[in-house]
Amino acid sequence: MIITIDGPAAAGKGTLAAKLAQKYNLAYFDTGMVYRAVGLQMILGGYALDDEEKAEFFAKSLTFPKMMELSKNSEFRSLDGSNAASAVSAINNVRKALLKMQQDFSHNPVFEDGTPAAGAIYDGRDTGTIICPHADIKFFITASPEIRAMRRFKEYQQKGVDIEYQKVLEQTIARDKRDYARAGSQPAADAIHIDTSDFSIEEVFNEVCKIIEKTVKKS
């Protein structure tokens, strides 16, 4: 079983996907990690984020072990890391180079230790349209820009990052505009939309579980 969790940044995709993977014993693929890995290599190498040739090189040479190694770097999920990931993801040749790696995983999903899994939960943009259009169940998780910016702002506060809410909101809106400009970034036609603005993660999780179990029962 393949389930995709698509939607804009800070909508709650990651938390939901991780909980679903644990509940249903499925592999978990955070597709944003591939772009963070390329973006981080650009940062560490001192390259401009619009250096398409270098970004494509890093994308083509990226391996799963390398990605996991890079994920341990403190900058991997930092504000700069997020911005770098978004920037390189807008480069067409980077997306092409990383697409096959992400698609192949759906045919042979494995857990972190390499053991085979019965399916996978995909967390990330374009998962229901470009990466796994054949997915059994597709969700599009969203929330207002203000709510998402506040969530991200609180995350930064907890990590000790000194940044103003207004700046986070501006970056959220700018990222939305950049992401939605890409082909395939719109919700899949058969995706189930859930707005998390006024609900807790537990409420969203329970609702999604009901949908999954109802869908499985029908099949």
C-alpha positions as CSV (number, residue, x, y, z in Angstrom):
1,M,0.0,0.0,0.0
2,I,1.3,3.4,-1.0
3,I,-0.1,6.5,0.7
4,T,1.0,10.1,-0.2
5,I,0.8,13.1,2.1
6,D,1.2,16.2,0.0
7,G,0.7,19.9,0.9
8,P,2.6,23.2,1.6
9,A,5.3,23.7,4.2
10,A,4.4,23.5,7.9
11,A,0.9,22.1,7.2
12,G,1.6,19.1,9.4
13,K,2.6,16.6,6.7
14,G,5.7,15.2,8.4
15,T,4.2,14.6,11.9
16,L,1.1,13.0,10.3
17,A,3.2,10.8,7.9
18,A,5.4,9.6,10.7
19,K,2.5,8.6,12.9
20,L,0.8,6.8,10.0
21,A,3.9,4.9,9.2
22,Q,4.3,3.7,12.7
23,K,0.6,2.7,13.1
24,Y,0.4,0.8,9.8
25,N,4.0,-0.5,9.9
26,L,4.9,1.0,6.6
27,A,8.2,2.5,5.4
28,Y,8.5,6.3,5.7
29,F,10.0,8.4,2.9
30,D,10.4,12.1,3.6
31,T,10.9,13.3,0.0
32,G,12.0,16.7,1.1
33,M,15.2,15.1,2.4
34,V,16.6,14.7,-1.1
35,Y,16.3,18.4,-1.8
36,R,17.7,19.3,1.7
37,A,20.7,17.0,0.9
38,V,21.4,18.8,-2.3
39,G,20.8,22.2,-0.8
40,L,23.1,21.5,2.1
41,Q,25.9,20.3,-0.2
42,M,25.5,23.6,-2.0
43,I,25.8,25.5,1.3
44,L,28.7,23.5,2.6
45,G,30.6,23.9,-0.7
46,G,30.0,27.7,-0.7
47,Y,28.1,27.5,-4.0
48,A,25.4,30.0,-5.1
49,L,21.9,28.4,-4.9
50,D,21.2,29.3,-8.5
51,D,24.3,27.4,-9.7
52,E,22.3,24.9,-11.7
53,E,25.2,22.9,-13.0
54,K,26.6,22.3,-9.5
55,A,23.2,21.5,-8.1
56,E,22.5,19.0,-10.8
57,F,25.9,17.3,-10.1
58,F,25.0,16.9,-6.5
59,A,21.6,15.6,-7.4
60,K,22.9,13.0,-9.8
61,S,25.5,11.7,-7.3
62,L,23.2,11.6,-4.3
63,T,22.8,8.2,-2.7
64,F,20.6,7.1,0.2
65,P,23.5,6.6,2.6
66,K,24.9,10.0,1.6
67,M,21.5,11.6,2.3
68,M,21.2,10.0,5.7
69,E,24.7,11.1,6.5
70,L,23.9,14.7,5.6
71,S,20.7,14.6,7.6
72,K,22.8,14.5,10.8
73,N,24.3,17.9,10.0
74,S,22.8,20.6,12.3
75,E,22.1,22.8,9.2
76,F,20.1,20.1,7.5
77,R,16.7,21.3,9.0
78,S,17.7,24.9,9.7
79,L,16.1,27.9,8.2
80,D,19.0,28.3,5.7
81,G,18.7,24.6,4.9
82,S,14.9,24.9,4.2
83,N,15.5,27.9,1.9
84,A,18.3,26.0,0.1
85,A,16.1,23.0,-0.4
86,S,13.3,25.1,-1.8
87,A,15.7,26.9,-4.1
88,V,17.3,23.8,-5.6
89,S,14.0,22.0,-5.9
90,A,12.9,24.7,-8.4
91,I,15.8,23.6,-10.8
92,N,14.3,21.3,-13.4
93,N,17.4,19.1,-13.9
94,V,17.7,18.6,-10.2
95,R,14.1,17.4,-9.9
96,K,14.7,15.0,-12.9
97,A,17.8,13.6,-11.3
98,L,16.1,12.9,-8.0
99,L,12.7,11.7,-9.4
100,K,13.8,8.2,-10.3
101,M,15.3,7.6,-6.8
102,Q,12.0,8.5,-5.2
103,Q,9.8,6.6,-7.7
104,D,11.8,3.4,-7.4
105,F,11.3,3.4,-3.6
106,S,7.6,2.8,-4.1
107,H,8.2,-0.4,-6.0
108,N,10.7,-1.8,-3.4
109,P,10.0,0.0,-0.1
110,V,12.3,-0.8,2.8
111,F,12.7,0.3,6.4
112,E,15.8,2.2,7.6
113,D,17.6,-1.1,8.4
114,G,17.1,-2.3,4.8
115,T,14.4,-4.9,5.5
116,P,11.4,-5.0,3.0
117,A,8.2,-3.2,3.9
118,A,4.7,-3.9,2.8
119,G,4.3,-0.4,1.6
120,A,5.3,3.2,2.2
121,I,4.0,6.6,3.4
122,Y,5.3,9.4,1.2
123,D,5.7,12.8,2.8
124,G,6.3,15.8,0.6
125,R,5.4,18.0,-2.3
126,D,4.3,16.5,-5.6
127,T,4.1,13.0,-4.1
128,G,0.5,12.4,-5.3
129,T,1.0,13.9,-8.8
130,I,4.6,13.4,-10.0
131,I,6.3,10.9,-7.7
132,C,3.5,8.4,-7.0
133,P,0.5,9.1,-9.2
134,H,-0.3,5.4,-8.8
135,A,-0.6,5.7,-5.0
136,D,-3.5,3.8,-3.4
137,I,-4.5,6.8,-1.2
138,K,-3.6,10.5,-1.6
139,F,-4.0,13.3,0.9
140,F,-3.4,17.0,0.5
141,I,-2.8,18.6,3.9
142,T,-3.0,22.3,4.2
143,A,-3.5,25.3,6.6
144,S,-3.6,29.1,6.3
145,P,-0.2,30.8,5.7
146,E,-0.6,32.6,9.0
147,I,-1.1,29.3,10.9
148,R,1.7,27.6,9.2
149,A,4.1,30.5,9.8
150,M,3.2,30.5,13.5
151,R,3.9,26.8,13.7
152,R,7.3,27.2,12.1
153,F,8.0,30.3,14.2
154,K,7.4,28.3,17.4
155,E,9.6,25.5,16.1
156,Y,12.4,28.0,15.6
157,Q,11.8,29.5,19.1
158,Q,12.2,26.0,20.6
159,K,15.5,25.6,18.8
160,G,16.7,29.0,20.0
161,V,16.6,30.5,16.5
162,D,16.3,34.4,16.7
163,I,13.8,35.3,14.1
164,E,10.7,37.5,13.9
165,Y,7.3,36.0,13.1
166,Q,6.7,38.5,10.3
167,K,9.9,37.3,8.6
168,V,8.7,33.7,8.9
169,L,5.3,34.6,7.4
170,E,7.0,36.4,4.5
171,Q,9.2,33.4,3.8
172,T,6.2,31.1,4.0
173,I,4.2,33.1,1.5
174,A,7.3,33.4,-0.8
175,R,7.9,29.7,-0.6
176,D,4.2,29.0,-1.4
177,K,4.4,31.2,-4.5
178,R,7.7,29.5,-5.7
179,D,6.4,26.0,-5.0
180,Y,3.0,26.5,-6.7
181,A,4.7,27.9,-9.8
182,R,6.1,24.4,-10.5
183,A,4.3,22.0,-12.8
184,G,2.7,19.2,-10.8
185,S,2.6,21.1,-7.6
186,Q,-1.1,21.5,-7.5
187,P,-3.1,18.8,-5.6
188,A,-3.8,15.5,-7.4
189,A,-7.3,15.4,-8.8
190,D,-8.1,12.4,-6.6
191,A,-6.5,13.7,-3.4
192,I,-8.4,14.0,-0.2
193,H,-8.1,17.6,1.1
194,I,-7.8,18.2,4.8
195,D,-7.3,21.7,6.3
196,T,-5.5,21.5,9.7
197,S,-5.8,25.1,10.6
198,D,-8.4,24.6,13.4
199,F,-7.5,21.0,14.4
200,S,-4.9,19.3,16.6
201,I,-2.6,16.7,15.1
202,E,-4.4,14.0,17.0
203,E,-7.8,15.1,15.5
204,V,-6.3,15.1,12.0
205,F,-4.6,11.7,12.6
206,N,-7.8,10.1,13.7
207,E,-9.7,11.4,10.7
208,V,-7.1,10.2,8.3
209,C,-7.0,6.8,9.9
210,K,-10.8,6.5,9.4
211,I,-10.4,7.3,5.8
212,I,-7.6,4.9,5.2
213,E,-9.4,2.0,7.0
214,K,-12.6,2.7,5.1
215,T,-10.7,2.7,1.8
216,V,-8.9,-0.5,2.6
217,K,-12.1,-2.2,3.6
218,K,-13.6,-1.3,0.2
219,S,-10.7,-2.7,-1.8
